[in-house]
Amino acid sequence: MRISPSGLHVPGPSRRNVLRGAGSAALLAGAGIPLLSACGGSGSSSDPKTVSLGSNSSDAVPKKAFAEIYAAFTKQSGIKVDVNTKDHNTFQEQINSYLQGTPDDVFTWFAGYRMQFFAAKNLASPIDDVWAKIGDNFPDAMKQLSKGEDGKYYFVPLYTYPWAIFYRKSVFQAKGYEVPTTWDAFVALCKKMKNDGLVPIAFGDKDAWPAMGTFDQINFRLNGYDFHKSLMAGKEAWTDPKVKAVFDHWAEILPYHQDGFMGRTWQDAAQTLVSKKAGMYVLGSFVAQQFTNKADLDDLDFFAFPEINSAYGQDTVEAPTDGFMVSKSPKNHDGVVKLMEYLGTPEAEQIYLKADSSVVAASSKADTSSYSALQKKAYTMISGAKNLTQFMDRDSRPDFTSTVMQPGLQKFLQNPKDIDNLLSSIERQKKTIFASQ
């Protein structure tokens, strides 16, 4: 299931998941929202042959895929997985209250900052013992995504997908376009596409989250992974000239973005790529779900966002990653360890991927022989990355990204000449929000 930032169900497998979450999703303790209860409503199971698991995978495709993983684990171990599935958006809205109450032993969640937030609040259990067994199954960048700020492991990743620039191979071939690897070449290609009567960059920001992806790409290409992570964590000033430079670069390519983007969803924007009216699209690989005709899908390809600063090249990939965490006091510790170890195996990932082929395995040891050409390329891009980011709303506080950054970026898109005042406003609001941590 994909949940739009507005909380509406958008058909299709879960890719962006809750892109904005529920705004202050991580800060809902005491908000008077009904608690998302554990299995049976009485807390985690104390049965040594049962592990309880809270899941946000309420849509049919991922729900079935996960059920098959749990069934395979039960067959192997004799331990039953008692699954407590909640509506995806409800799960996000109530996650903080849920974890402070009587949560299930294990729960589905996201890598990076979203995981670190709960680890820092002691609402999750470290799983270094699990990683001692599964560590060889994952690349270093995926290991980093699974660690809390204390250096301990708290997360087992299952699947991921990259953000990149998508295009039609036949369009590039017919027009003689070459894949740009530098910023100057990218701008030149945008100009050429516009002269050729194409929309250079498909774009829809009606739901306010897609623009965050473009910001991320320019930021870590220009300022590097460390600055990007620090900025998202509230440790850098939004008035820093480095941030201003991100918007200056964005302003340079804004005239090549599709007009009317404030009233257009990402799906509608994707259709202009399908119909060959647009030349490129900066988005996650879930864009492929809009290519329902096999010939069109086979024609879809992508390339990494171009280099801007040679000091950082193209070494960072935005790859939102979903997986599992352990609650603060699991009733069945031994069963939890066995389940988490199983979830970290290539076997578990391959079971999932049989039911959902639009993502790629987080493990570097997963069998990729059944992957489509697009999946193989996505897998190569992610596994070869020096650094992996998640997405602005996953790498930062959800209340900050939803109440400050989403409207802030839309203000920029509509008035790119007022960057200084915008950044001063963002910085003021950031200080207030992060001070409440």
VOVO-646962 format. One line per field, with one value per residue (C-alpha): residue in one letter; x, y, z. Coordinates in pm, whole numbers, plus 32768, in hexadecimal, padded with zeros to 4 digits. Layout:
# VOVO-646962
aa [A/...] $
east [X/...] $
north [Y/...] $
up [Z/...] $
END
This chain:
# VOVO-646962
aa [M/R/I/S/P/S/G/L/H/V/P/G/P/S/R/R/N/V/L/R/G/A/G/S/A/A/L/L/A/G/A/G/I/P/L/L/S/A/C/G/G/S/G/S/S/S/D/P/K/T/V/S/L/G/S/N/S/S/D/A/V/P/K/K/A/F/A/E/I/Y/A/A/F/T/K/Q/S/G/I/K/V/D/V/N/T/K/D/H/N/T/F/Q/E/Q/I/N/S/Y/L/Q/G/T/P/D/D/V/F/T/W/F/A/G/Y/R/M/Q/F/F/A/A/K/N/L/A/S/P/I/D/D/V/W/A/K/I/G/D/N/F/P/D/A/M/K/Q/L/S/K/G/E/D/G/K/Y/Y/F/V/P/L/Y/T/Y/P/W/A/I/F/Y/R/K/S/V/F/Q/A/K/G/Y/E/V/P/T/T/W/D/A/F/V/A/L/C/K/K/M/K/N/D/G/L/V/P/I/A/F/G/D/K/D/A/W/P/A/M/G/T/F/D/Q/I/N/F/R/L/N/G/Y/D/F/H/K/S/L/M/A/G/K/E/A/W/T/D/P/K/V/K/A/V/F/D/H/W/A/E/I/L/P/Y/H/Q/D/G/F/M/G/R/T/W/Q/D/A/A/Q/T/L/V/S/K/K/A/G/M/Y/V/L/G/S/F/V/A/Q/Q/F/T/N/K/A/D/L/D/D/L/D/F/F/A/F/P/E/I/N/S/A/Y/G/Q/D/T/V/E/A/P/T/D/G/F/M/V/S/K/S/P/K/N/H/D/G/V/V/K/L/M/E/Y/L/G/T/P/E/A/E/Q/I/Y/L/K/A/D/S/S/V/V/A/A/S/S/K/A/D/T/S/S/Y/S/A/L/Q/K/K/A/Y/T/M/I/S/G/A/K/N/L/T/Q/F/M/D/R/D/S/R/P/D/F/T/S/T/V/M/Q/P/G/L/Q/K/F/L/Q/N/P/K/D/I/D/N/L/L/S/S/I/E/R/Q/K/K/T/I/F/A/S/Q] $
east [8000/8078/7FF8/7FFD/8060/7EF2/7EB5/7DEB/7E1B/7EBE/7EA4/7FE4/80F0/8194/82B6/82BE/81E5/8183/8246/81E9/8165/806A/8133/8184/8166/828D/8211/80B2/80DA/7FC2/7F0D/7DD0/7DDD/7D60/7E83/7EEF/7EDF/7FB4/7F32/7DFA/7E01/7EC1/802B/8130/810E/81C5/81A1/8302/827C/81E4/8273/8182/81BC/811E/8101/80AA/8089/7F0F/7EFA/7EC6/8012/8108/8023/8029/81A1/81E8/80F9/81C2/8304/826F/81E4/833B/83D6/82D3/8310/8485/8481/8336/82F9/81B0/81A6/8069/803A/7F82/7F41/7EC1/7E62/7FA7/7F5B/7ECA/8008/80DB/7FFA/7FF9/8155/81DE/80BA/80C0/8230/8201/80DE/80DE/8169/819D/82F0/8355/82CD/82F9/83A3/849B/8615/86E1/866C/850D/85AC/86AE/859F/84FE/864B/86BC/857A/85B8/847B/8535/8628/8788/87C1/893A/8919/8845/893B/8A58/89A9/8920/8A28/8AD4/898D/898F/8A6B/8B0C/8A1E/88F3/899C/89BF/884D/87FC/88BE/884A/890D/89AF/8A4D/8972/8895/871C/8698/8693/8659/8587/855D/85BA/859D/8662/860C/86A7/8656/8570/854D/84DE/85FA/8547/8524/8695/86F0/8607/867F/87EE/87F4/8911/88EE/897F/8A79/8AC4/89E7/8A49/89F6/88A8/884A/88B4/87D8/86B0/86DE/86F4/85BA/84FB/856A/84F7/8399/83B1/836D/84D2/8474/8322/82AD/817E/8181/8010/8053/8183/827D/8319/83D9/8491/8535/85C5/864A/86F6/879D/882D/8893/8963/89F7/8A60/8AB1/8AEB/8A48/8AC4/8A3C/88F3/88C5/892A/883D/871D/876E/874F/88C3/8907/8876/8786/8818/896D/89EE/8A05/888B/8859/8930/8842/871E/87EE/8836/86CA/865D/873C/8676/851F/84BF/84E2/83EA/8289/8198/806A/811B/8059/7F1C/7FBC/7FFB/8136/8065/7FE5/8146/81BB/80BB/816C/82A4/81D5/8144/829E/8234/833C/84A8/850B/847A/8529/8475/848E/8483/8313/82D8/82E4/8187/80FB/8190/807C/80D0/81F6/8293/828D/831C/8434/8484/84A7/8605/86B2/87FD/8892/8860/898D/8AC8/8AD1/8BFF/8D21/8D78/8C3D/8BFA/8ACF/8B2B/89DF/8898/8743/86B5/858E/85A6/8498/84C9/849B/84E9/84C3/83F5/8489/8425/83CD/8326/83C8/8532/85B7/84A2/84D8/864C/85FE/84F9/85DA/86F7/8611/8590/86FA/8730/872D/8623/852B/8568/8538/83E9/8379/83FA/8335/81F9/8275/8367/837A/847C/85D3/866A/8730/8820/8954/8932/87D0/879A/8769/873F/85C7/85E6/856F/8672/85F2/860D/876D/87D9/8734/87DE/8933/8905/88A6/89A0/8ABA/8A6B/8B63/8A46/88D0/87D3/8662/858F/8567/8437/84E8/863A/85A3/8491/8339/82A7/83BA/839C/8221/81DE/8313/83C4/829E/81F6/834D/83B9/826F/82A5/83F7/8369/826A/8359/84C8/8541/84FB/85EC/8691/854D/84D5/8612/8606/84A2/84FD/8622/8549/8447/8552/85E9/8498/843D/858F/85A7/8478/852F] $
north [8000/8159/8264/83C5/84DA/8531/83D8/8360/8203/8207/80B9/7FFA/7F4C/7FFC/80D1/8225/81A2/82CB/83DD/84E7/8402/84BE/85FA/85D2/8459/841C/850E/8498/8425/84B4/8537/847F/839D/8239/8151/8062/7F2B/7DF4/7CA0/7C40/7D94/7D0D/7D48/7C68/7AF3/7A39/78EC/786F/77E0/792A/7A7B/7B9D/7C8F/7DE3/7E29/7F5A/7E86/7E8C/7E81/7D2F/7D11/7D54/7CAF/7B6B/7B84/7BB1/7A96/79AD/7A13/79D1/7881/7818/7881/77BD/7688/76A3/7700/7687/77E9/788D/79FB/7A9C/7BC3/7CFE/7DBF/7F22/801E/80B0/821A/81C8/810C/823E/832B/825A/81C3/828F/8242/80D8/80AC/814E/8068/7EEE/7EBE/7D7B/7CD0/7D3C/7E50/7EC4/8015/80E7/8100/8237/8359/82CD/819A/8265/8344/8222/817F/82C3/82CA/8164/80EE/7FE3/7ECC/7EB7/7D7D/7D64/7BEE/7BCA/7C8E/7BB0/7AA0/7B64/7C72/7BC5/7BD1/7D4D/7E5B/7F5E/8074/7F9D/7F52/80C5/80F9/7FF6/8092/817F/82B3/81E0/8100/7FD5/7F20/7F4F/7EF6/7DD5/7E54/7D8A/7E4D/7F99/8062/8184/82E6/8348/83F5/831C/8330/8274/81CB/81F0/8369/8395/82BA/836C/84C6/846C/84CB/8453/8406/8532/84EC/8656/877C/8848/8725/86F8/8867/8859/8726/87D8/88F9/880E/8753/8898/8905/87B3/87EF/8703/874F/871B/86B6/8620/86A6/8697/871C/8723/8642/8713/85F7/85C4/870E/868F/8588/868D/8757/8623/85CE/872B/874C/8611/863A/879F/8788/8616/8507/857E/86E0/865A/8575/8687/8782/868C/864C/87C0/87ED/88DE/8A35/8A54/8BB0/8B15/8B7A/8A06/89EB/8B2B/8A8B/8963/8A48/8B10/89D1/8969/8ABD/8A88/8954/89C2/8A5B/88FD/8862/8812/8938/891B/8834/88B0/880F/86CF/8586/84BD/83BB/84BE/853F/83DC/83BA/84CB/83EF/82C3/8388/840F/8576/859D/8540/84FD/84D0/84E8/83E4/8292/8151/812A/81FF/80B0/8059/815F/80A2/7FA0/7F3C/7E4A/7EF0/803F/7FA6/7EFF/8055/80F7/813A/8221/82C4/8351/84C1/8571/85DD/8745/8749/8667/8636/8564/84ED/8404/833D/8369/82BF/830F/81B9/81AE/8065/7FA3/7E91/7E2C/7E9C/7E02/7EB0/7F17/7DE3/7CBB/7B9F/7A8F/7AFD/79B4/799A/7B04/7AC7/799A/7A5A/7B89/7AA8/7A04/7B53/7BB2/7A8E/7A97/7986/7A67/7B81/7AA2/7A28/7B94/7BEF/7AD6/7B8D/7CF1/7D20/7E9B/7EA6/7E0B/7D45/7DFB/7CD5/7CC6/7B49/7B34/7A76/7B7A/7A84/7ABE/7C38/7D07/7DE1/7F0B/7E4F/7DD9/7F3C/7FBA/7EAA/7EFE/8071/8038/7F27/7FF2/8137/81C3/8264/822A/832E/82EE/841B/8570/8502/83C9/846C/8580/85BD/8581/86B8/878D/86FE/870E/885E/891D/887F/8812/8968/8A0F/8959/89A8/8B19/8B02/8A53/8B69/8C86/8C1F/8D86/8DA5/8C98/8D64/8DB4/8C50/8BBB/8CAB/8C3D/8ACB/8AFD/8BAB/8A96/8989/8A13/8A0D/88AD/880A/88B8/87ED/86A6] $
up [8000/7FB4/80A0/801D/810F/812D/81BA/8091/800D/7EB8/7E02/7DCC/7E9A/7FBE/7F45/7FE5/8101/81D9/8133/8225/8332/8401/8433/85A2/8592/8674/877D/87C6/892E/89FC/88C9/8922/87F0/8830/8867/875B/8832/882A/87BB/887A/8923/8A4E/89F9/895B/8974/8A8A/89D2/8982/883C/87C9/8762/873B/861D/85DB/8468/8396/825A/823C/80C0/8018/7F5D/807A/8179/80B1/8077/81E9/8245/8166/8215/836C/82FC/827F/83CA/8490/83BD/83FA/856C/85F8/867B/8619/85B1/8638/854A/85B6/8472/8484/837A/82F9/8349/84A0/84F3/84A1/8562/869E/869A/87BE/88A7/8835/888B/89E0/8A31/8A09/88AB/87F0/8807/86A8/85C7/8461/8432/836C/836C/83BD/8493/84C7/8568/862A/86BF/877B/87D0/8878/8943/89BB/890F/884B/88A3/8815/8744/8729/8773/8638/8564/85DB/8511/83E7/83B6/8291/81CE/81AB/810F/81F2/818C/81F4/8340/8385/8340/8449/8569/8677/86DC/87EE/86E6/873B/8643/865F/8507/840D/82A9/81B5/8073/7FD8/7E96/7DFD/7D9E/7C52/7B08/7A34/78BA/7784/76C9/757B/75AB/75F7/74CD/73DB/7445/7469/75DA/76B7/7829/78E5/79FC/7A5A/7AB8/7985/78A0/7953/7926/77B9/7785/7824/7731/7609/7671/7695/753B/74B7/753F/7668/77D6/7856/79BB/7A11/7B60/7C44/7DA7/7E02/7F2D/7F94/7FC1/7E65/7E77/7FAA/7ECD/7DE2/7F07/7F93/7E49/7E17/7F84/7FA4/7E48/7E9E/8012/8050/811F/8274/8249/81C6/82F3/83E5/8345/835A/84CA/8519/8557/8437/83F3/82D0/829C/8253/80F8/80A7/80C0/7FF7/7EE8/7ED7/7E8A/7D91/7CD0/7CE3/7C65/7B36/7AC7/7B44/79F1/795E/7A52/79E3/7A0C/7AF0/7BE2/7D13/7C8D/7C0B/7CC3/7C8B/7BD0/7ADA/7AA7/7A66/7950/788C/7896/782A/7704/76A4/76DC/77EE/77CD/7937/7A93/7BE6/7CBB/7D69/7CA2/7D00/7BCA/7B12/7B90/7AA3/797B/795C/77F6/77E9/76B9/776C/78A9/77E6/7755/78AE/792E/7A26/7A7C/7BBA/7C03/7B64/7C18/7C91/7D76/7D10/7E80/7EA5/7D42/7D35/7E6C/7F25/7EC8/7F5D/7FAD/80A0/815C/8218/8317/8483/85E6/873F/884D/899C/8A67/8989/8A45/8973/8950/88C9/87C8/8762/8726/864D/8584/854F/84E2/83E6/8366/8321/8234/80B7/80C7/817B/8086/7F59/7FE0/7FF7/7E9E/7DFA/7E60/7E2E/7D0C/7D12/7E29/7E57/7F73/807D/8098/7FBB/7FB4/7F2E/7DE9/7CD9/7BB9/7BA4/7BA9/7A85/79D6/7A9C/7BE7/7B97/7B4D/7C8D/7D56/7CBE/7D05/7E72/7EC3/7E26/7EDC/7FD5/8098/80A7/8113/8152/80F2/8192/825B/82D5/8315/83E9/84E7/844D/84F0/8457/82FA/82EF/8391/831F/81F6/8120/811D/8115/7FDB/7F33/7F83/7EDA/7DAA/7D7F/7DCF/7DA1/7DBE/7F34/7FAF/80C6/817B/8152/81E5/830D/8351/8338/8426/852B/8521/8526/8667/8713/86A5/86E6/8839/88A7/8872] $
END
